[in-house]
Amino acid sequence: MEIFIIPMITTEDIEGKGYVHWKSWHETYTGLIDPSYMERITLEKCVAMAHRWPQNMMVAKDGDKVIGFVGYGEHRDDALTDCGEVFAIYVLAEYYGQKVGYALMNAAFEKLAAYKKIAVWVLKGNDRAINFYERYGFRFDGTEKEVKLGTPNTELRMVYEKPNAQALFELAMKHIYGDGVPEDNELALKLLTQAYEMGHVEATYNLGICYHYGYGTAMDLAKAYELYLESANGGYGKGMELVGRFYNRGIYVEQDRKQAEYWLQTAMESTDPDAVAEARKELAQNG
């Protein structure tokens, strides 16, 4: 299965989005909203709605089949400033657990990059959706509103505040190891890149690891060396040790014992015990 995300532009995409909307409503909200209201959410109405509102929509496709969609735009509540909003995100139940929702959310976030915060409204009791948003980093901000779906229901506002470099780095490492979130090297690479662009030295080193071994991207020793060197110049012990190893073994760069010893000795003077131990072992290989 190959999932790709595209703007909703063709008639087939629009009608596919309408089907996903209709099907997902019935899969998600049965038991949460009034049955008589649910009966009014017909396939025809959902397709007609999709034709009326194609802007700011992206669909997830498996081949030619639309399997999910996301809507996004400027937040409509003046109480939140500098905030974008994910208006809707739905995925067919048969594709749950296959990272389709994450791919759609990532696409929406790219479109909402100018905003410092992202908000979403979720129906109280929709625990699956709440858990998904919480894993992504959204938190309930205490704001509720009443909506009438046949009978009164409550929606909760969840807000994602774009994190600082350390938070991005920590989330990236969780995705690398699958620590409470889906294991996802491509998402980790994106998060590490954002943290690196903010000057986070440990993210710089770990981004080098990704390029060195091909985690979430193609292997690129030139890029890996560049990132290791940058982290080493930023005072990161493991970066120093790996730059020294590259020179010691002639990995990507020309073998240079003098440079190797400089960087390995520098790593041994760092405060990182792992870097010290690895640098000592690497130096011992030279006799």
C-alpha positions, -999 to +999 in steps of 0.1 A: +000+000+000+013+034-010-005+064+006-001+099-009-017+132+000-029+156-027-052+187-029-088+178-036-091+190-072-107+164-094-144+154-095-134+119-085-115+133-055-144+154-044-169+126-046-144+103-028-141+128-001-179+129+002-180+092+006-153+092+033-172+119+051-205+100+050-190+066+059-168+080+087-197+098+103-216+066+106-185+047+118-174+073+143-206+088+157-230+059+160-239+059+197-226+094+203-253+115+186-290+112+181-299+084+156-325+105+139-298+132+132-275+105+119-301+093+094-301+129+079-264+125+071-268+109+037-242+101+011-259+125-013-256+154+012-220+147+020-210+146-017-230+178-024-212+195+006-178+184-009-187+200-042-197+233-024-165+235-003-135+221-022-110+248-009-085+241+018-090+203+016-065+176+010-073+139+005-053+107+013-054+082-015-045+045-018-040+043-055-071+058-070-092+053-039-098+083-015-094+069+020-093+101+041-093+138+041-084+169+061-097+204+061-078+234+074-077+272+075-076+302+098-092+297+132-127+312+134-127+321+171-114+356+180-105+343+215-075+325+200-049+347+182-023+337+157-040+303+154-049+280+125-075+253+127-079+217+115-117+218+107-121+181+100-100+149+096-116+116+087-101+082+077-120+051+067-121+026+095-104-001+074-073+021+073-070+028+110-036+021+124-018+027+091-006+062+098-031+078+074-043+103+100-007+113+108+000+118+071-030+140+067-022+160+099+014+165+087+001+179+054-023+203+072+005+215+095+026+223+065-003+244+051-007+261+085+030+267+091+026+305+095+005+300+127+020+295+162-009+274+173-033+249+158-068+242+172-093+215+166-128+208+179-136+172+189-169+157+201-169+148+238-169+110+240-151+105+208-122+089+227-104+075+196-101+110+181-091+126+214-064+100+219-051+106+183-049+143+189-032+139+222-006+116+207+001+143+181+006+169+209-028+186+212-042+194+246-077+203+258-075+240+267-107+240+289-130+255+263-162+237+255-192+246+233-226+231+228-236+218+194-270+203+185-268+170+166-304+161+171-299+165+208-274+188+226-238+175+225-205+190+237-174+198+216-140+202+233-113+226+219-079+210+217-049+232+209-014+224+197+012+250+205+042+247+183+070+235+205+105+248+210+136+231+197+140+208+228+104+197+226+107+190+189+139+169+195+122+149+223+092+142+202+115+131+173+133+106+195+100+092+207+090+085+171+123+069+164+119+044+192+081+042+192+079+055+227+042+061+233+037+072+197+039+053+163+074+045+152+079+068+123+114+077+110+102+100+083+083+121+108+113+120+132+135+133+104+112+162+098+111+170+135+148+168+139+153+190+109+130+217+125+150+214+158+183+216+138+171+247+121+165+263+155+202+255+165+196+224+187+230+207+188+218+172+199+192+173+171+220+182+147+240+151+157+209+128+155+200+142+121+234+132+111+227+096+123+196+096+101+216+105+070+244+082+080+222+051+082+193+060+061+166+064+088+136+082+072+157+092+042+183+080+017+218+074+031+240+104+025+275+103+041+284+138+029+253+152+047+260+130+078+296+142+080+285+179+076+260+175+105+284+156+127+310+183+122+285+210+129+275+193+162+312+188+171+319+225+165+289+231+187+306+212+216+287+179+213+309+150+224+294+123+203+297+145+172+334+150+180+339+112+183+322+105+150+341+132+131+373+116+146+361+081+135+354+094+100+390+107+097+405+076+114+389+052+091+386+073+059+348+073+059+337+098+033+367+120+040+403+112+032+420+093+060+439+117+082+454+105+115+462+140+127+426+152+123+414+119+138+435+123+169+425+159+173+388+151+173+391+119+193+412+136+219+387+165+220+358+140+225+377+125+254+377+159+271+340+162+267+314+156+295+297+128+276+309+094+291+297+075+260+317+098+237+347+094+259+345+056+259+340+054+222+368+078+214+392+059+237+384+026+219+388+043+185+422+057+195+433+023+208+429+009+173+458+030+161+481+012+185 
